[in-house]
């Protein structure tokens, strides 16, 4: 039994197995929390198994998680299915549609071309039926994304990366199965490593916040937080929220979503993946000083510079397929100075530290 959250440490479910909910989010239903994400139990660096479906866990305290099984299984029978294990399925997001009474799941599929697969179910734990295997909202390219519902209007918004260039925000239709037809663009960048990905949206005091990551493959990089008074911006960049992080790696993590605790007055939890748990050991002193990240930053500048003669080595290609079955999680509370969010490192913390509503 756990009685606290311990960022970066191995986290086991109530059966004693590593939790597999990467690129994940949390939904609350009554007094139960549901944490779901990419099941990476078989993803050990072999490109033929990028995922093994979407797995879900339930908890009453956010510490101890019971496996509810694989709620969206891999498709082993269809080589063209977006759910086949070799398909690059990432960052599932599930929302509840009050209009239809359905849970709607969006999955990023990095195929050719990249698209979203959209499914729905009567219960969060499934079974899910495929609604559309190929969705490109407003005809746009897709990448890392978030789904969020306006608490007043119940309109659902898609916040998605347009790979290597910008982030766009699109309002969804009433069924939450496709875009309604319009979008706005934000955070333009010419190329990685500064191009933004992994958008994670949350609202506080009527402000809209977006955490985003840079683009450096699985190697972590400095996060960025931006704020707006509206869903569609304009967004003002506030800088790196990870205070005191000399490594420039967001505490060796990448934020995937922000969960607002429904029973606490002001508890927002940044949920992040630690894709490479032994990064500090691999990079040594250069990790602590930020020199290791500086080298990665320069490498990605060369990779995406049209004038560069950079050539991918076999080792570079290998880094695209890591053993993510042993990746860990970094959950930290979001703190505020006025309306400005920031994140501090903590070896251990408890939700009981925050006042009830």
PETALIN-V845211 format. One record per helix or strand. SS is the DSSP state (~ for helix, > for strand). FROM is the first residue (numbers start at 1). TO is the last residue. If there is no record, write none. Layout:
<<SS	FROM	TO> <SS	FROM	TO>>
//
This chain:
<<>	5	5> <>	12	12> <>	18	18> <>	22	29> <>	32	38> <>	44	44> <>	54	59> <>	66	72> <>	89	97> <>	102	109> <>	115	121> <>	129	135> <~	137	139> <>	145	149> <>	156	162> <>	166	172> <>	179	186> <>	197	204> <>	207	213> <>	224	228> <>	236	239> <>	242	242> <>	254	260> <>	264	264> <>	268	274> <~	279	283> <~	285	289> <~	291	303> <~	314	318> <>	323	323> <~	324	326> <>	328	337> <>	340	343> <>	349	349> <~	351	353> <>	356	356>>
//
